[in-house]
Amino acid sequence: MLTITPTAVLDNNPGDELEVFAVIEGKKVYLPPEANYVMQDKRGIWYYSARKPRPKENDWTPNKTSIACRHEGGFVRALITPTKTPWLETCQRTVRMVCGAQGEPRRPADV
């Protein structure tokens, strides 16, 4: 049996000091710290990668990881949304914020 492990969390900060997220379809998707870019393929599946992806053979380079989240009912599924823009225009940087100690404001992380 194939088991999919979650690689992201929807709408709830997992509580890490470093927040790495992207806004997809109006929802915050919290990603692992190594995620620097997010992109959507032609089928509507979202991925993240550490390095800037390049188009290769009519898709993104194979060095990417699918974004899988726990949805309603507790099921883990790949994040799929309807394609609204051409897939080559969907690549974007993730947002990185540092959450300070209690009472300190959040600030952008140093890149």
DRENKOLNU-158823 format. One line per field, with one value per residue (C-alpha): x, y, z. Coordinates in steps of 0.1 Angstrom, whole numbers, padded with zeros to 4 digits, m for minus. Example, Ala and Ser with C-alpha at 12.3 -4.5 7.8 and 13.67 -1.06 7.14 Angstrom:
residues 2
x	(0123_0137)
y	(m0045_m0011)
z	(0078_0071)
***
This chain:
residues 111
x	(0000_0012_0015_0017_0032_0022_0048_0028_0001_m0029_m0038_m0022_0013_0031_0048_0083_0105_0109_0077_0080_0047_0031_m0004_m0022_m0059_m0062_m0049_m0016_0003_0031_0060_0093_0123_0140_0112_0123_0100_0065_0051_0021_0022_m0001_m0024_m0029_m0006_0015_0052_0081_0118_0150_0164_0148_0131_0135_0112_0123_0105_0072_0072_0093_0127_0124_0141_0108_0086_0048_0029_0007_m0016_m0040_m0075_m0110_m0116_m0079_m0068_m0035_m0037_m0016_m0025_m0044_m0061_m0077_m0051_m0059_m0026_m0002_0020_0052_0040_0032_0067_0070_0093_0081_0076_0100_0092_0110_0087_0105_0101_0068_0059_0084_0070_0074_0100_0112_0139_0174_0179)
y	(0000_0035_0058_0096_0116_0153_0177_0209_0222_0243_0275_0265_0274_0243_0263_0265_0296_0300_0302_0292_0295_0303_0316_0292_0298_0323_0299_0299_0267_0262_0244_0228_0251_0238_0250_0281_0280_0267_0259_0243_0218_0214_0190_0215_0197_0220_0213_0229_0229_0241_0254_0275_0250_0251_0239_0205_0183_0203_0201_0214_0198_0165_0179_0189_0175_0174_0194_0169_0182_0166_0175_0171_0136_0132_0120_0131_0142_0161_0198_0202_0234_0244_0259_0296_0308_0290_0266_0284_0315_0298_0296_0319_0323_0313_0338_0333_0349_0346_0343_0359_0351_0358_0394_0401_0409_0387_0399_0388_0361_0370_0352)
z	(0000_m0008_0021_0016_0044_0049_0036_0045_0069_0058_0077_0111_0120_0131_0159_0144_0150_0113_0093_0057_0037_0004_m0002_m0026_m0035_m0006_0021_0039_0032_0058_0042_0055_0059_0028_0006_m0013_m0043_m0050_m0084_m0101_m0129_m0159_m0140_m0111_m0086_m0064_m0056_m0037_m0043_m0027_m0059_m0086_m0110_m0147_m0174_m0188_m0212_m0209_m0170_m0141_m0134_m0116_m0085_m0067_m0039_m0040_m0014_0005_0033_0057_0045_0061_0074_0082_0047_0033_m0003_m0028_m0030_m0063_m0074_m0107_m0131_m0137_m0152_m0175_m0155_m0165_m0146_m0113_m0099_m0069_m0038_m0004_0024_0053_0087_0120_0151_0180_0217_0234_0229_0201_0167_0137_0111_0077_0079_0066_0033)
***
